[in-house]
């Protein structure tokens, strides 16, 4: 009996998620009501309130669940050993990240294209910054040049996030493998190293 109940909950939450994202695309987050979500998901308001306090709680839960799954894939300890970077392991990790984002593309595209989803862009930026900061500390890395750690982490996290957003907004035209290779090249050579320019 418990298993059937669990399956019903999973199905209900799936319907709510799909309806919620579709409504954001249609009307924008601000205009949506709980009744709208319940009607679109073909459930009662009471069923909605069994799982969520309101639409803000629904948004928070969906964001937390999605970012948690993404966080589990970003594990620099798998490709750093004794201050050495294993490029193939880094590439594999990035492929898994892009594959996961492709699976969650409806969520990310909706959240990033909507202008009234509260703080999602800030949450995503903070997520990448905090993830890189925590892993940086765990790996005990040191800088070659004098550069505040916050600037370095902000640059890396913002750059990778920017590439992911660009990829989503342009229809994910490139495969995960290509995107992983591109980010690996950018990380290793830097933008200047990839530009065909001379320096004075």
N, C-alpha and C positions, 0 to 999 in steps of 0.2 A: 504493500500500500504506500509505504514511504517513497519507493522508487517512482511510482506513478505520480505522486504528488510533486516530487522533484522535477520530473519531466514536464509537468504542467507549468511549474514556475519558470523553467528554462524557456518553454514555448511562449509564455506570456511576456517575459522580459524581451525575447527576440521580437515579438510583435510590437511591443512598446518602442523599442529602439528603432525599428524600421519606420514606424509611423512618425516618431519624433523627428528623425532626420529628414524625412520627406516634408513634414510640415515646416521645418526651418527653411528648407529650400523654397517652399511655396509662399510662406507668409512672413518669415523672419521670426527669430526667437521671441521678441518682445510681444508680438501679437498673438502668440499661441496661448491657449488656455488648457487646463487639465482636461476639460470636457472635449476639446478638440483632439487631444491625444487619445483619450479613451475611445472616442467615436472612430477615429482612424484605425486604432488597434483592435476594434471590435471587442472591447472589454467594458466592464462597468467602472464608474468612478471609484467605487469601493475597492475593487480589485487593484486599481492603480495605487490607492493609498495604503494597500497592504505592503507595497514594496518601496514607495517613494513618498517623501513628505510633500513635495510640490515639484514643479518643473525645474526649479533650480537644483534641487537634490538629485533629480534624474540626470541633469547635465553634469553635475559633479561626479556622480557615480560612473557614468559612461566615460568621462575624461580620466578618472582615476584608474579604471579597469584597463583602458586602452594604453595609457602611459606605463602602467605596471607591467603589462605584457612586453612593451617595447624595452623597458628598463632591464627586464630579465635577459634580453638578447645582447645588451651592450655591456660586455664584460671584458675590459682591457686586460685583465689578469690572464685571459686565455691566449693572448698574443704578445704579452710582455714577459720575458724571463731574464732575470739578472741584468736589468737595464738594457736588454736587447729586444728589438722589435722583430717579430716573425711576420713578414709581409703576407704570406699565404694565409696565416690564421686571421690576420686583420681583414683580409679580403673576404674570407668565409663569413666572418662576423657581419661585415657590411652587407653581404648578399642576403643573409638572414634578416637583417633589419629592413632592407628594401622589399624583400618578399612579404614581410609582416605588414609593412605599410600598404603594399598593394592589396593585401587581403582586407585591410581596414580603410581602403581608399574612400569609401562613401563617407565615413565618419570624418576623416581628415579634410577631404574636399569641402564638405559641408561646413565644418567649423572654420576653416581658413577663408572661405568665400563669404561667409556671413559677417555682416558688419555689426551685429548686435548680440553676438554670443559673448556673455560676460567674461572678460579676461582670458579667453582661450589662448590668444597669441602670447600673452604674458606668461601663462601657465606652461606653454610649450617651451618658450625661451628659458624660463626658470628651470624646467625639467632638465634640459640639455646642460645648462650651466652647472646645476647641482650634481648631475651625474658625472660630468667630467671632473668637477672639483673633488668629489668623494673618491673616485678611482685614482685621480692624480695623487691624493694623499696616501691611499692604500699602497700604491706602487713605489712611493718614496722616490720619485723622479727629481732630478735637479736640472736647472737651466744652464745652458752653456754661456749665455750672455745675461747681463743685468737687465732684467725685465720683470716688472711686477707680475706675480703669478696670475692675478685676476685678469690682467690684460690678455695674457696668453690664452687662458681658459675661455675668456669671453670671445676672443677671435676664433678659436677652434670651434666652439659650440655654435656660434652664430653663423660661421661659414658652412658647417655641415647642415644646420637647420635651413639655411638659405637655399642650398642645393636641393634638399628634400622638397621644400615648398615649390621651387621652380619646376621640379620633376612632376609634381602633382598637378600644378597649374597648366602644364603643357602636355597633359594626357598620358603621362608615363610612357613617352615614346621610346625610351631606351630600356633595355632589359636590366634586371637587377645586377647582373654580372658586369655590364658596361658601367653602370653607375658606381659600383664598388671599385672598379679599376680607376675611374676618373677621380674619385675622392682619394684613393691611395696615392695617385700621382700628385694630386694637389698637396697632400700632406707631406710627401717626401721631397718634392721639388719646390713647392711654393708657387704662388702666381707668377712671380718674377722669372722663375726658372722655366716656366712654360710659355713665356712670351718671347717672340723672336725680336728682341731688342738688344742694343748695346748700351753700356753704362759708362758715364764719365767719372 
